[in-house]
Amino acid sequence: MLEIRDLAVSFATEGGTVRAVNGISYALKEGEVLGVVGESGSGKSVHALAVMQLLSPPAARVETGEIRFRGTDLLRLDDRAMRAVRGRQIGMIFQDPISSLNPVYTVGFQLCEVLRLHLGLSRRNATTCAAELLSLVGIPDARQRLASYPHELSGGMRQRVMIALAIACNPSLVIADEPTTALDVTIQAQIVALIKRLQRDMNLTVIWISHDLGVIAGLAQTVNVMYAGHIVERGPVRSIYKDPRHPYTVGLLGSLPRLDETVGGRLRSIPGRPPDMTQLPPGCPFAARCPQASERCGAGMPPVEDVGDGHSVRCWHWRDVVAARAA
């Protein structure tokens, strides 16, 4: 369904050119749920905005690459053609619904606008469909809620409205950009369960971007681990969590709190800081923080290496990582 080839995105800033995404490539199959993980600034959201063509030129620029959706390179579409894809074929759930929903219009108006624009529904049919969408995403008294403004809804309800907007035109691909970050744990679980149900019932293909490795473990089938604009490891979720090959992935998993460890113990963290994205090193960007790093790591970026069963890694010393974990 989706194939990204050598995508690179940069931003022009007063401090220099920020290399936000640096030549990433991957493919997404129909009905697949892909999890994208990594710390802030790793390029997760920027690459999703590039897919949706929501980057703002001239500050943001796609340097190289192709984004092929069902065989069509989205980067070659003009604004009018892209508007027909955005919302109709690819939906997006944004991180912060309070800033994504228009505060001066009711949620019903905003839903109906999408339905009338993309599906050509009449005002009456759009209103009926909008109420059905709110009901589908678990909002009670859906018909009455159409008259509500975003500030009159709770955070969880606003996020459900965002999900309704994303699936309103029955798209085949939905991109969820950290949709549970601002919600409490109980509401997070409800939103994740809702997405899982919709994905199953509507056969959606989903890209789920998150800091939360626990959510990814229970939702995704495939995982991309991103660091400094690169995909450093990719593979099936069970393989990534059970047998990580990149030191950064090992560090991420090691930083998770565990119920089987001593109460009161310190949480582990990855030492050091992410690199300056305006002055990326010539080699592996994780080398300065990596316990397995050697001179080779600083000299050149390692190639993507297939380690079997759809699992790939970008590290010169992934065999040393496996040996260290076994020891």
VEXDREN-2710 file (C-alpha; in Angstrom, 1 decimal):
% VEXDREN-2710
k/r/px/py/pz
1/MET/0.0/0.0/0.0
2/LEU/2.7/2.5/1.0
3/GLU/6.3/2.5/0.0
4/ILE/8.8/5.1/1.2
5/ARG/12.1/5.2/-0.6
6/ASP/15.1/7.2/0.6
7/LEU/13.0/10.0/2.2
8/ALA/15.0/13.0/3.5
9/VAL/13.4/16.1/5.1
10/SER/15.2/19.2/6.3
11/PHE/14.2/22.5/7.9
12/ALA/15.9/25.8/7.4
13/THR/16.4/27.6/10.8
14/GLU/18.5/30.5/12.1
15/GLY/20.8/28.0/13.7
16/GLY/21.4/26.1/10.5
17/THR/19.7/23.3/8.5
18/VAL/18.0/20.7/10.7
19/ARG/18.3/17.3/9.1
20/ALA/15.1/15.9/10.5
21/VAL/14.7/12.7/8.4
22/ASN/17.7/11.1/6.7
23/GLY/17.0/8.7/3.9
24/ILE/14.5/6.3/5.5
25/SER/12.9/3.5/3.4
26/TYR/10.2/1.0/4.3
27/ALA/7.1/-0.6/2.9
28/LEU/3.7/-1.1/4.4
29/LYS/1.2/-3.8/3.5
30/GLU/-2.5/-3.7/3.3
31/GLY/-4.1/-4.2/6.7
32/GLU/-0.8/-3.9/8.6
33/VAL/-0.3/-2.0/11.8
34/LEU/3.1/-0.3/12.0
35/GLY/4.5/1.1/15.2
36/VAL/7.0/3.9/15.0
37/VAL/9.0/4.5/18.2
38/GLY/11.9/6.8/19.2
39/GLU/12.6/9.7/21.5
40/SER/11.6/13.3/20.7
41/GLY/13.3/14.7/17.6
42/SER/13.9/11.3/16.0
43/GLY/11.8/12.2/12.9
44/LYS/8.7/10.2/13.7
45/SER/6.1/12.9/13.2
46/VAL/8.0/14.8/10.5
47/HIS/8.0/11.7/8.2
48/ALA/4.3/11.3/8.8
49/LEU/3.7/15.0/7.9
50/ALA/5.7/14.4/4.7
51/VAL/3.4/11.5/3.8
52/MET/0.4/13.8/4.3
53/GLN/2.1/16.7/2.5
54/LEU/1.6/18.9/5.6
55/LEU/5.1/20.4/5.8
56/SER/5.3/24.1/5.3
57/PRO/7.7/25.3/2.6
58/PRO/10.1/27.0/2.2
59/ALA/11.3/26.3/5.7
60/ALA/10.5/22.6/5.4
61/ARG/11.9/20.8/2.4
62/VAL/11.8/17.3/1.1
63/GLU/15.4/16.8/-0.1
64/THR/15.2/13.4/-1.7
65/GLY/12.9/10.4/-1.9
66/GLU/9.6/9.0/-3.0
67/ILE/6.4/8.3/-1.1
68/ARG/4.4/5.9/-3.2
69/PHE/0.8/5.3/-2.1
70/ARG/-0.8/2.6/-4.2
71/GLY/1.8/3.2/-6.8
72/THR/1.4/7.0/-7.0
73/ASP/4.2/9.2/-5.8
74/LEU/2.5/11.7/-3.4
75/LEU/5.4/14.1/-3.7
76/ARG/4.6/14.7/-7.4
77/LEU/1.0/15.6/-6.8
78/ASP/-0.1/19.2/-6.9
79/ASP/-2.2/20.7/-4.1
80/ARG/-5.5/19.9/-5.6
81/ALA/-4.7/16.3/-6.3
82/MET/-3.2/15.9/-2.8
83/ARG/-6.4/17.3/-1.2
84/ALA/-8.3/14.5/-2.8
85/VAL/-6.0/12.0/-1.2
86/ARG/-5.7/13.7/2.2
87/GLY/-8.8/12.7/4.3
88/ARG/-10.4/10.6/1.5
89/GLN/-7.7/7.9/1.2
90/ILE/-5.4/8.7/4.1
91/GLY/-6.7/10.0/7.4
92/MET/-4.6/11.4/10.3
93/ILE/-5.2/11.6/14.0
94/PHE/-3.2/14.4/15.5
95/GLN/-1.5/14.5/18.9
96/ASP/-3.3/17.4/20.4
97/PRO/-7.1/17.6/19.5
98/ILE/-7.6/20.9/21.2
99/SER/-5.3/22.6/18.8
100/SER/-6.3/20.5/15.8
101/LEU/-10.1/21.1/16.1
102/ASN/-11.4/24.5/15.2
103/PRO/-12.6/26.2/18.4
104/VAL/-15.2/28.4/16.7
105/TYR/-17.1/25.6/15.0
106/THR/-19.1/22.7/16.5
107/VAL/-17.8/19.2/16.1
108/GLY/-20.8/18.5/14.0
109/PHE/-20.0/21.3/11.5
110/GLN/-16.4/20.0/11.2
111/LEU/-17.5/16.4/10.6
112/CYS/-20.1/17.5/8.1
113/GLU/-17.6/19.7/6.2
114/VAL/-15.3/16.6/5.6
115/LEU/-18.2/14.4/4.5
116/ARG/-19.7/17.0/2.2
117/LEU/-16.3/17.9/0.7
118/HIS/-15.0/14.4/0.0
119/LEU/-18.2/12.4/-0.4
120/GLY/-20.5/15.0/-1.8
121/LEU/-23.3/14.3/0.8
122/SER/-26.2/16.6/1.3
123/ARG/-26.4/18.6/4.5
124/ARG/-29.1/16.2/6.0
125/ASN/-27.2/13.0/5.0
126/ALA/-23.9/14.5/6.3
127/THR/-25.5/15.2/9.6
128/THR/-26.9/11.7/9.9
129/CYS/-23.5/10.2/9.0
130/ALA/-21.7/12.5/11.4
131/ALA/-23.9/11.3/14.3
132/GLU/-23.3/7.7/13.3
133/LEU/-19.5/8.3/13.3
134/LEU/-19.6/9.8/16.8
135/SER/-21.6/6.8/18.0
136/LEU/-19.1/4.5/16.3
137/VAL/-16.2/6.0/18.2
138/GLY/-18.1/5.6/21.5
139/ILE/-19.4/9.1/22.2
140/PRO/-22.8/8.8/23.9
141/ASP/-25.8/11.0/22.9
142/ALA/-24.1/11.4/19.5
143/ARG/-26.9/13.5/17.9
144/GLN/-26.8/16.0/20.7
145/ARG/-23.0/16.1/20.8
146/LEU/-23.0/17.4/17.2
147/ALA/-23.9/20.8/18.6
148/SER/-21.0/20.8/21.1
149/TYR/-17.9/22.9/20.7
150/PRO/-14.4/21.3/21.2
151/HIS/-13.9/23.1/24.6
152/GLU/-17.2/21.6/25.9
153/LEU/-15.8/18.0/25.5
154/SER/-13.3/16.2/27.7
155/GLY/-9.8/15.3/26.4
156/GLY/-10.9/11.7/25.7
157/MET/-14.0/12.8/23.8
158/ARG/-12.1/15.3/21.7
159/GLN/-9.7/12.6/20.7
160/ARG/-12.6/10.4/19.7
161/VAL/-13.9/13.2/17.5
162/MET/-10.4/13.4/15.9
163/ILE/-10.7/9.6/15.2
164/ALA/-14.1/10.1/13.8
165/LEU/-12.7/12.8/11.5
166/ALA/-9.9/10.5/10.4
167/ILE/-12.1/7.6/9.5
168/ALA/-15.1/9.7/8.2
169/CYS/-14.4/9.0/4.5
170/ASN/-13.5/5.3/5.1
171/PRO/-9.8/5.8/4.2
172/SER/-7.5/2.8/3.7
173/LEU/-4.6/4.2/5.7
174/VAL/-4.8/6.0/9.0
175/ILE/-1.7/7.8/10.6
176/ALA/-2.0/8.2/14.4
177/ASP/0.6/10.7/15.7
178/GLU/0.9/10.0/19.4
179/PRO/-2.9/10.2/19.9
180/THR/-2.8/9.1/23.6
181/THR/0.0/11.3/24.9
182/ALA/-2.1/13.9/26.6
183/LEU/-4.6/11.5/28.1
184/ASP/-4.6/9.7/31.4
185/VAL/-3.9/5.9/31.5
186/THR/-7.5/4.8/31.6
187/ILE/-8.6/6.9/28.6
188/GLN/-5.4/5.8/26.8
189/ALA/-6.5/2.2/27.1
190/GLN/-9.9/3.0/25.8
191/ILE/-8.5/4.9/22.8
192/VAL/-6.1/2.0/22.0
193/ALA/-9.0/-0.5/22.3
194/LEU/-11.1/1.6/20.0
195/ILE/-8.4/1.8/17.3
196/LYS/-7.8/-1.9/17.5
197/ARG/-11.6/-2.5/17.0
198/LEU/-11.8/-0.1/14.1
199/GLN/-8.7/-1.5/12.5
200/ARG/-10.2/-5.0/12.6
201/ASP/-13.7/-4.1/11.6
202/MET/-12.7/-1.7/8.8
203/ASN/-9.5/-3.5/7.7
204/LEU/-7.5/-0.3/8.2
205/THR/-3.8/0.0/7.6
206/VAL/-2.4/2.0/10.5
207/ILE/0.8/3.8/11.3
208/TRP/0.9/4.4/15.0
209/ILE/3.6/6.9/16.2
210/SER/4.3/6.7/20.0
211/HIS/6.8/7.1/22.8
212/ASP/5.0/4.4/24.6
213/LEU/6.6/1.0/23.9
214/GLY/3.9/-0.7/26.0
215/VAL/1.1/0.6/23.6
216/ILE/3.2/-0.4/20.6
217/ALA/3.7/-4.0/22.0
218/GLY/-0.1/-4.5/22.3
219/LEU/-1.1/-2.9/19.0
220/ALA/1.5/-3.1/16.2
221/GLN/2.6/-6.0/14.1
222/THR/5.8/-4.3/12.8
223/VAL/8.0/-1.8/14.5
224/ASN/10.3/0.9/13.1
225/VAL/12.8/2.2/15.7
226/MET/14.0/5.7/14.7
227/TYR/16.9/7.7/16.0
228/ALA/18.2/11.0/14.6
229/GLY/16.1/10.7/11.5
230/HIS/17.2/7.2/10.7
231/ILE/15.4/3.9/11.0
232/VAL/18.0/2.0/13.0
233/GLU/16.0/-1.2/13.5
234/ARG/12.8/-2.7/11.9
235/GLY/11.1/-6.0/12.3
236/PRO/8.1/-7.9/13.7
237/VAL/7.0/-6.7/17.1
238/ARG/7.8/-10.0/18.8
239/SER/11.3/-10.1/17.3
240/ILE/12.1/-6.5/18.2
241/TYR/11.0/-6.9/21.8
242/LYS/12.4/-10.3/22.4
243/ASP/15.6/-10.1/20.5
244/PRO/16.6/-6.5/19.8
245/ARG/19.8/-6.1/17.7
246/HIS/20.5/-2.3/17.9
247/PRO/22.0/-0.8/21.1
248/TYR/19.5/2.0/21.0
249/THR/16.6/-0.4/20.9
250/VAL/18.1/-2.3/23.8
251/GLY/18.4/1.0/25.7
252/LEU/14.8/1.9/25.0
253/LEU/13.5/-1.4/26.2
254/GLY/15.8/-1.4/29.2
255/SER/14.4/2.0/30.3
256/LEU/10.9/0.7/30.8
257/PRO/9.8/0.3/34.4
258/ARG/9.3/-3.4/35.3
259/LEU/7.0/-4.9/37.9
260/ASP/9.3/-7.8/38.6
261/GLU/12.2/-5.6/39.7
262/THR/12.9/-4.4/43.3
263/VAL/10.5/-1.8/44.5
264/GLY/12.3/1.5/44.9
265/GLY/15.0/0.7/42.4
266/ARG/16.2/3.5/40.0
267/LEU/14.9/3.6/36.4
268/ARG/17.6/3.0/33.9
269/SER/18.3/5.6/31.2
270/ILE/20.4/5.9/28.1
271/PRO/23.5/8.0/28.9
272/GLY/24.3/11.1/26.9
273/ARG/22.2/13.3/24.7
274/PRO/20.9/13.0/21.1
275/PRO/23.1/14.7/18.5
276/ASP/22.7/18.2/17.2
277/MET/20.5/17.7/14.1
278/THR/22.2/20.7/12.4
279/GLN/25.6/19.0/12.8
280/LEU/25.1/15.3/12.5
281/PRO/28.3/13.2/12.7
282/PRO/29.5/11.4/9.6
283/GLY/29.0/8.0/11.1
284/CYS/26.3/6.4/13.2
285/PRO/24.5/9.2/15.2
286/PHE/24.2/6.9/18.2
287/ALA/27.9/6.2/18.5
288/ALA/28.6/8.8/21.2
289/ARG/26.0/7.1/23.5
290/CYS/26.7/3.5/22.5
291/PRO/28.5/1.0/24.7
292/GLN/29.5/-1.1/21.7
293/ALA/30.9/1.8/19.7
294/SER/34.3/1.6/17.9
295/GLU/36.3/3.9/15.6
296/ARG/34.4/2.3/12.7
297/CYS/31.1/3.7/14.0
298/GLY/32.4/7.2/13.8
299/ALA/33.8/6.9/10.3
300/GLY/30.7/5.8/8.4
301/MET/27.0/5.1/8.6
302/PRO/26.4/1.3/8.7
303/PRO/24.2/-0.2/5.9
304/VAL/20.9/-1.8/6.6
305/GLU/21.5/-5.5/7.3
306/ASP/18.9/-8.2/7.1
307/VAL/19.1/-10.5/10.2
308/GLY/16.3/-12.8/9.1
309/ASP/12.5/-13.2/9.4
310/GLY/11.9/-9.6/8.2
311/HIS/14.1/-8.2/10.9
312/SER/16.7/-5.6/9.8
313/VAL/19.2/-3.5/11.7
314/ARG/21.6/-0.6/11.0
315/CYS/24.6/-1.3/13.2
316/TRP/28.2/-2.4/12.7
317/HIS/28.2/-4.3/15.9
318/TRP/24.8/-6.0/16.1
319/ARG/26.4/-9.4/16.7
320/ASP/28.2/-7.9/19.7
321/VAL/24.8/-6.7/21.0
322/VAL/23.4/-10.2/20.7
323/ALA/26.5/-11.7/22.5
324/ALA/26.3/-9.1/25.3
325/ARG/22.6/-9.8/25.9
326/ALA/23.3/-13.5/26.0
327/ALA/26.1/-13.0/28.5
END
